[in-house]
Amino acid sequence: MPHTSPLSHDTHCESNLALRLQSGWQQIMQALEQKAGQATYHSWLSRLSFGHAEGADIILHAPSRLVKEWISSHHHADLRAIISQHLNQQVSITL
């Protein structure tokens, strides 16, 4: 059985988490639209994109500082809850 270091295991877990997020991104965004409402979703939240995963920290990208700050102050908890539910594990969200 090959020896794996903790670092390679962590990298594999992060990669697996990223793959699960990428494959489920459409479902996550649909759940976010249902939670926030169509107008808010299309004005603000639809502009988010998945960046990468660092452990259980999910990095999302917003197109501008204004969008980032608005989402952070109004929907950060919703994002965290929806993504955590989708992945079936607690995560933190960084914009």
N, C-alpha and C positions, 0 to 999 in steps of 0.2 A: 504494500500500500504506500503510495507516494506521501512524502512528508510535506505538509503545507504549513506555512507560517501564519500567525494570526493576521498579519497584514494582507496576505493573499486572500484569506477568508473574508476579511472586512471588505476588500475590494470586490470580491464576488458578490457579497450581500448588497453592496451599494449598486453594483451593476444590475443585479436582479431587481432591486427596488426601482431603479431607473427604467428598466424594461417594462415592469408592471405599470408604472406611471405612464409611460409613452403609449402603451397599448390601450390603456383605459382613459386616456386624456379626454376623448370625446364624451364618454360617460360622465366624467368628473365635471366637465363644463356644462353638460345638460342638467346635472343635479344643481349646479350653482345657479343656472338660469331659473330653474324652478324655485329655488330658495329666495333669490334676490328680485325676481320679476324680470320680464322681458326688456323693459325700457332701461333699467339699471344695468342689466347684463350687456345689452348691445352698446350702451354708452361707455361703460367702464370695464367690465369684467372680461368681455370677449377679447380684449386686447392683451390679455396675459398669455405668456407662453412658458412651457416647462423648460428650465435651464438644465439642472442636473441634481443629483442627490449626493449628499455627503453624510454618510451614516443615516440617521433618521431625520436629518435636516434637508428639506426640499427647497431648492432654490428656484424661484420663479422670476421671470423677466417681465417688466412693464415697459411700454414704449417711451414713457417720459416720467420725470420726477413727480409731476402733478398727479398722473394716474397712479403711480406707486404710492404716494402719500394718501390719496383718497381711498384706495383699496385697503391700505394698511389700517386706516382709521375707521373704516366702515364695514369691512367684510373679512378681516383677518381671521376671526374666530370661525366664521362660516367655511372659509377655505380649509382651515386646519381640520375641522370636523368632517367635511366631505372627503377630503383626501385620506384622512385617517380611516374613515369607514371603508372607503374603496380598497385600501391596502390591508385592512384588518390589523392595523398596528398604529400606535400613537406616533405622530411625526410633529416636527416643528416646521414652520414656513418662514422663509426669508425672501423678501422681495428686493 
